[in-house]
Amino acid sequence: MNTPENTVRWHPVARSADLRPGANIVAGFAEGQELALWRAADGTAQAWENRCPHRSVRFTLGQVIDNRLACAYHGWQYEAGSGQCASIPAHPAMQAPRNVCAKTFGTAEAAGMLWVRLSPDALPVPDGLGNAVPAGWHFCRTLTVRVPAAMVRETMARHGLSADEASPAWRGPLDGVETAALVLDAQPLLSFIYLWTSAAPGSAEMKKLHAAARQLRTDIEARPQG
């Protein structure tokens, strides 16, 4: 894939619009890493390992309380940003242990997507993320396919899409409709494809792209693996 080296480590894990401030928690994956995705009340997007460091219960079973994420098991609360344990409701007078901290990952919001960086390297957010989807384009749909991401990219190339040299997107006409595709390597045999287009919602072109997307998924899943 011919994309800038520093964009490869960033994964499009969810649409930004799907995370509501101080509200829901969305389950996600990137390269096999299970994630808890949420937005603090102050609007900052969070991507954490989906495991409470206290008893390993999934954070996605818990709830967002202002700028904290609370585990569903014992209610321990962790601060947005640092992941530091900040409160133990069963013992309100006890100081939270400083050595208990949720594992957090770097995030960026660009092109209508939440991007996550799993690498521990302190990398800056690349400009290419903002170029992944042209301004004014509309989201079409998400495709879920149970194949490796490499197979997804190979099939998209056969359909006329090509890697964008300036961003992590794949661009080109899909059945004649201008399309930008973002691929998420979720698990070894699970990939997501986010499709964006210049076509207006409800237009004949948008409906055409939906049909083309269904055919793309069929062709991807029909390819032999191994």
C-alpha positions in Angstrom: 0.0 0.0 0.0 1.6 3.2 -1.2 0.8 5.6 1.7 3.1 7.7 3.9 4.9 5.6 6.4 3.6 7.5 9.5 -0.1 7.1 8.5 0.1 3.3 8.5 0.1 3.1 12.3 -3.2 5.0 12.6 -6.4 3.0 12.4 -9.9 4.3 11.5 -11.8 2.6 14.3 -15.1 4.4 14.3 -17.1 7.3 13.0 -16.7 10.4 15.1 -20.4 11.0 15.0 -21.0 7.6 16.7 -19.4 8.8 20.0 -21.6 11.1 22.1 -20.0 13.3 24.8 -20.4 11.8 28.2 -22.7 9.1 27.0 -22.0 5.8 25.1 -19.1 3.4 24.9 -18.4 1.7 21.6 -16.5 -1.6 21.2 -13.8 -1.6 18.6 -10.7 -3.5 17.4 -7.4 -2.6 15.7 -4.9 -5.3 14.8 -6.5 -7.7 17.2 -6.5 -5.2 20.1 -9.9 -4.9 21.7 -10.8 -1.3 22.4 -13.3 0.7 24.5 -14.1 3.9 22.5 -15.8 6.8 24.2 -16.0 10.6 24.4 -15.6 12.4 27.7 -18.1 15.1 28.6 -15.5 17.7 27.6 -15.6 16.3 24.0 -12.3 14.6 23.9 -12.3 11.2 22.3 -10.8 8.2 24.2 -9.5 4.8 23.0 -8.6 2.4 25.9 -7.8 -1.2 26.1 -11.2 -2.8 26.8 -10.2 -4.2 30.2 -10.5 -2.7 33.7 -7.1 -3.0 35.4 -8.8 -4.0 38.7 -10.6 -7.2 37.7 -10.2 -7.3 33.9 -13.9 -6.7 33.3 -14.6 -5.1 29.9 -15.0 -1.3 30.0 -17.7 -1.5 27.4 -20.0 -3.0 30.1 -19.5 0.2 32.2 -20.6 3.8 31.8 -19.3 7.3 31.2 -19.6 9.6 34.1 -18.6 13.1 33.0 -14.9 12.9 32.2 -14.4 9.4 33.7 -15.1 5.9 32.6 -16.6 3.7 35.3 -16.2 -0.1 35.4 -19.5 -2.1 35.7 -18.1 -4.5 38.3 -17.0 -2.5 41.3 -17.6 1.0 39.9 -14.0 2.1 39.9 -13.6 5.3 37.9 -10.7 6.3 35.6 -9.8 9.7 34.3 -10.1 10.6 30.6 -6.7 11.2 29.0 -4.4 9.5 31.6 -6.5 6.5 32.4 -5.5 7.0 36.1 -7.8 5.5 38.7 -9.6 8.5 40.4 -12.3 7.1 42.6 -13.4 3.9 44.3 -17.1 4.5 45.2 -17.2 1.7 47.8 -14.5 3.5 49.7 -15.0 7.2 49.1 -12.6 8.3 51.8 -9.8 6.1 50.5 -7.3 7.7 48.1 -7.3 6.0 44.8 -4.2 3.8 44.2 -1.7 5.6 42.0 -0.4 2.4 40.5 -3.8 1.4 39.0 -4.2 2.8 35.5 -6.2 1.9 32.4 -4.1 1.3 29.2 -4.8 4.2 26.8 -3.9 4.8 23.2 -3.3 7.9 21.1 -6.3 9.2 19.2 -7.0 11.7 16.5 -10.1 12.9 14.8 -10.0 13.6 11.1 -12.1 13.1 8.0 -15.1 12.3 10.1 -13.4 9.3 11.7 -11.8 8.5 15.1 -8.2 7.2 14.5 -6.2 5.2 17.0 -2.5 4.6 17.2 -1.4 1.4 19.0 2.3 2.0 18.7 4.0 3.3 21.9 6.1 5.6 19.8 5.3 9.3 20.3 4.4 10.0 16.7 2.7 13.3 15.7 -0.7 13.1 13.9 0.1 13.0 10.2 -1.5 15.6 7.9 -2.6 12.7 5.6 -5.4 11.7 8.0 -7.2 14.9 7.3 -6.9 14.3 3.5 -8.4 10.8 3.7 -11.9 12.0 2.8 -12.4 15.2 0.8 -14.3 18.0 2.5 -18.1 17.9 1.9 -18.2 14.2 1.1 -20.9 12.0 2.7 -20.7 8.8 4.6 -22.2 5.9 2.7 -21.9 2.7 4.8 -19.6 0.4 6.7 -18.9 -3.1 5.3 -17.9 -5.9 7.6 -16.0 -8.8 6.1 -14.4 -11.8 7.7 -11.2 -11.8 5.8 -7.7 -10.3 6.3 -7.3 -6.6 5.4 -4.7 -7.5 2.7 -7.4 -9.4 0.8 -9.7 -6.4 1.1 -7.2 -4.1 -0.5 -6.4 -6.6 -3.2 -10.1 -6.9 -4.2 -10.6 -3.1 -4.1 -7.7 -2.8 -6.5 -9.4 -5.2 -8.8 -12.5 -3.0 -8.6 -10.6 0.1 -9.8 -9.8 1.7 -6.4 -6.2 2.7 -5.8 -4.2 3.7 -2.7 -4.0 7.5 -2.3 -0.4 8.7 -2.1 -1.3 11.5 0.3 -3.5 9.6 2.8 -4.5 6.2 4.1 -7.6 6.1 1.8 -8.3 4.2 -1.3 -9.9 6.3 -4.0 -11.6 5.9 -7.3 -15.0 5.2 -9.0 -16.9 2.3 -7.6 -19.4 1.4 -10.3 -19.0 4.9 -11.7 -19.5 6.7 -8.3 -16.5 8.6 -6.9 -15.6 6.8 -3.6 -13.1 7.0 -0.8 -12.6 3.8 1.2 -10.9 3.5 4.6 -9.9 0.0 5.7 -9.6 -1.2 9.3 -7.5 -4.2 10.1 -9.6 -5.2 13.1 -8.5 -8.8 13.6 -6.6 -11.4 11.6 -9.9 -12.5 9.9 -12.0 -9.4 10.4 -11.9 -6.2 8.5 -14.1 -3.1 8.2 -14.5 -0.8 5.2 -15.8 2.7 5.6 -17.1 4.1 2.4 -17.5 7.9 1.7 -18.6 9.5 -1.5 -19.3 12.8 -3.2 -22.8 11.7 -4.0 -25.6 13.4 -2.1 -27.6 11.3 0.5 -30.7 9.9 -1.1 -29.5 10.5 -4.6 -29.5 7.9 -7.4 -25.7 7.8 -7.2 -25.8 7.1 -3.5 -28.2 4.2 -4.1 -25.9 3.0 -6.9 -23.0 3.0 -4.5 -24.9 1.0 -1.9 -25.5 -1.7 -4.5 -21.8 -1.6 -5.6 -20.7 -1.9 -2.0 -22.8 -5.1 -1.6 -21.2 -6.5 -4.7 -17.7 -5.5 -3.4 -18.4 -7.4 -0.2 -19.6 -10.5 -2.1 -16.5 -10.5 -4.2 -14.2 -10.0 -1.2 -15.8 -12.9 0.7 -15.8 -15.1 -2.4 -12.0 -15.0 -2.8 -10.2 -18.1 -1.5 -8.0 -17.5 1.5 -4.6 -19.0 2.2 
